[in-house]
């Protein structure tokens, strides 16, 4: 067994070295889009798949899927979104410049810049990226061949109450989205804790219960992940995120939440509109979004299909939590491939 064990360790080392080599082939470039200097990571040749990350993440969240899908003959492109990572030019002091119309505008301009000869591209998105992708498909369905969204299902616009008020009504003032609203407040609380500790807490959160940041309690209110680090997030990977967020701070990402009320106002024309793009939706069984009151009923009992008539598949991954593309990289990559290769 000792021999077996050392062979296994060698194989694992070989695999991770192989993966590191493939990761090193990812190209990085800056593209001028919509008033920003946007950083993109790119790998492979073929039909373009645009990957959109969530909060508090980066292009790097898609590292596994990029390698897998490039090997399957696709061109994988993942930007750092407005206010994140190496993308510069976003007016951080003005949350109104982070509305859903700005975010979708960035994506449309990016597609013009990187895929001018492709009428439509595949879009794969997670968390905030998924919200952007739903709205991209609402505003510009002509741009999207097929969509794979993770974690955040379509949220039809409530004509009587904005998203922040709605969540406040369900969860109260301590819910993270309520706590993110006042410019500078959460940043001041985060500052003494440090980017690495914050990211570790959030990225390894596995609780289906909502995320609370009671005032003055910082991150202590959030229970630690059951293992030192979730098995899928190495110290080295965590450091990649931490280094970027130490440079940029969290304001860019938090501004997406601060712009929710203005986004709600601006999207009034799309109240009741359907998403008419072929779609697959994947969510982890323990994802906190999946456990928002009413979500499961909406996803499984006809509401979702009514709003997204071309919804072809809903996958609930047993035992997985919110950051499912990193926690279950191979499964997610395979799910993406199985769906998009039909088009």
N, C-alpha and C positions, 0 to 999 in steps of 0.2 A: 504493500500500500504506500510505503514511503516513496518508492519509485513512481507509482501512479500519481501521487500527490505532487511530486516535483515536476512531472511531465505536465500536469494540469496547470501548475504555476507558470511553467515555461510557455505553455500554449496561451494562457491569459496574457502574459507579458507580450508575446508575439502579436496577439490580436490587438492589444492596446497600442503597440508600436505601429502596427499596420494602420490602425485608425488615425493615429497621430500623423502619419505620413500623408494619409488622404486629406486630413484636415488642413495640412500645410499647403495643399494644392488649391485651397479656396483663395480666390483672388479678391482683393479689396480695392474699391475705387470710390471717388467722390463724384456726385452728379448734381448739377444745378437744377433744382426743381422747386417751382412755386415759392421763390424767395428764400429757399433753404439751400445749404450745401449738404446734400444727403449722402451719408456713407452707406454703401451696399457691399454685401459679400456675395460672391457668385461662383458657381461650379457647374461644369458640364455643358453639353451641347444638345440642342433639340428644342422641343416646345417649351416655352417658359412656364415655370411654376413660381408664382410670387408668394413668399411666406411673410406673414405679418405677426409680429410678436405682441405680447401683452405686458402687463405691469407686474412687478418692476423688472423688466427683462431687456433683452437686446437681440440683434440678429442671431447671436450665439445660441439662443434657445432652440434654434432649428439645425444645429450642427449635425446631429445624427441623420435627420431626414434629408439634408442637402447631399450628404455623401451617398446615402442609399439611392435616392432618386436620380442623382447624376449617373450612377452606375446603371440605372435602368434606362438611360437614354434621354433624360430630360435636362433642361437647363434650370438650375435652382438659383433663385435670387432672393436674398433676404436683406431688407434695409434695417438700419436703426431708425425708428420712426421719429417724427418731430419731437424735439426736446430730449432725445435719448442718445447716449453713447457718443459716437464720433460725428453725429449729424449736428451741424451748427446753423445758427441764423434764426432760431425761433425766439420771439420776444418773450422771455420767461416772466417778465414783470407784468404781462397782460394775459390773464387766463382766457379772455374772450377770443384770443387768437388760437385757441386749441379746440374750437368747436368741431363737431363732426363734419361740417362742410369744409373746414380747413384740412382735416385729416384725410378725407376722401379726395379732396383737391390735390393733396400731395401724391396720393397713389396714382391718380389719373395722369398727372404730369410725369411721374416716374415711369409709367408704362409707355408714354409717348417717347421718353428719352431712351429707354433700354430695349423696347421691343416695337420700334416704329413700323416694322413690316408684319407684325402679327395683329390681326384684327381683334382676337380674343386671347386671353391667357387663362391658365388654371390659377386659382387662388386657394391657399391653405392658411388658416388663421386660428389664433388662440386668444382667449380672454379679450382684452381691449382690441386686439387685432381682429377678433371675430366680430365685434361691434362695428368696426370700420368696414369689414368685408360685407356684413349684412347691408350696410348703407351704400356701399359701392354698388351692390347688386340692385338696390332700390333706385339709386340715382342714374347709374350707367350700366344696365344689364348687358348692353352691347359690347362691353369690355371683357366679360367673364364667360369662359367656356363651361366651367364647372367649379363648384365650390366645396371644399371640405372644411367645416368649422368645428373647432374643439371648444368644449367647456361652456361657452355662453350661447344659449339658444336665441333665436329671434325674439326680440322683446317688442311686441306691437305698441305703438305710441298710445299712451293714455291721454285722451283729449282734455281731461279735467285736472290732472295733477302731474307736475314734473317728477322726474326720476328720483331726485334727492328728497323731495317731500314724501314721495311714496315709500322710500326706504326708511325715512325717519319715522313715518307712521307705523311701520312694521317693527323696526328694531330700536328706535329711540336715538338719543343724542350721542351715545358712545360708539355707535356703529362707525366703522372706519370711513365710510363715504361721507357721513355727517362731519366727522372730525377733520376730514381733508379740506373742508370748504373755505376756511378763513386763510387767506394768503399769509404765508410765513409761520403760521402757528405750528403745524406738524413738523415743519423743517427745524424749528427751534427745539422741539422735543426730541427729534431724531439726532440732532448735532452731537450731543455728548455720548450717544450710544455707539455711533460709528456705522458706516455703511455695511461692513461685513456682518456684524451681529444682526442688523435689521434684515438683510437679505437672507441670512441663514434661517431666521425665524419665519419669514414669509414663504420662502421657496420650499421649506420642508414642512409647511403646515398641512396636516392631514385630517383635520377635524371637519366633519360636515356642518358643524355649527358656524354661525356667522363670526366674522372677524371684528373684535372690539378693541378700541384703544381708549380706555377711560382716561380722562384728563389727569395729567400728573403721574400716571402709573407707568407711562412709557410702554415698553414691550413686555414688562413683567406679567401683565395680565394674560399674555398668550402663553399657553403651556409649551414647553420645549418639545421638539420632535423626539419620538421614542428612542431613536438611536443618535449617537453623537452627530452624525450627518446622515441624512437619508442615503441609502446605498447607491442611489443613482447620481448623487451630486458629490464629486470628489472635492477635496480641499482645493486642488488646483483649479477646478472649474468654478468653484465659489469665488476664488481669488480673481478670476477673470472679470466676473460681475462686479465684485467689490472695488477693484481698481478703477473701473469705468465710472461707477457711481460716486466714488470719492472725488473724482475729477469734476463731475457734472452736478452733483447733488441730486435731490429727488424732485425738485420743483417741476421740471418738465413733465414727468410722469403724473405727478399729483394734479397738475393743471387740467388734465383730461377730465378728472372728476369735478374740478371747479367749473368747467365749461358745460357740465351736464344741463343746468337750467337754461343757458342760452341755446344749446343744441336742441333742447326740447321746444323752445319757441320757434327756432328756425325750421324745424322739420314738420311744422303744422300742415304744410301742403301734402305731406305723405301719410297723414292719418288714414288708416285703413288700407293703405297700398300693400300689394303682395310682392314678394320676392320671386321673380320668375326665372330662376337659374337652377339647373340640375344640382342638387345638394345632398351631401352626406353629413350627418352630425354625430360627433363622438364625445362622450362625457364620462368621467370617472365616477364610479359608484359613490365615492366619498367627497366629490367636488362640492364645495359650499354653495356654488351657484345652482346646482341640481337640487339643493335642499331649500332654496328660497320658497316660501309658501306659495303653492299653486303651480310651481315649475313642472313637477312630474306629471301632474294632471294635464297641463298644457302640452307637454312634449309627447305624451303617450296616448292621449284621448281625443285627438282630432284637431285641437286648436292650432298646433304647429303646422300640420299638413294643410290646414285651411289658408294660413298666411303664407306658407311656402309650398305651393301646389306641386312643385317638381322635387320635393323632398323624397329621396329614394330610399334612404336608410338611416336608422337611428341605432347607434351602438352604445351600450352602457358597459364600460370595462370594469369587471369585478375587481374589487380590491385596490383600484387606482384612485388617486385624489386629483387635485386641481391641475398640477403641472404635468399633465399626462404625456405630452410629447417628449419630455425628458425622463419621466419615470418609467415609461414603457416604450422606449424609442423604436425598437424593432417592430412591435405590433402596430404602432401608429404609422410607421413608414409603409408597412405592408397594406394597411387599410387605405392609405392615400393612393398607393399604386393600384390596388385592385379596383378602386373607383375611377380614377382618371384615365386609366388605359382603355376604358370603354368609349372614350370620346375622340 
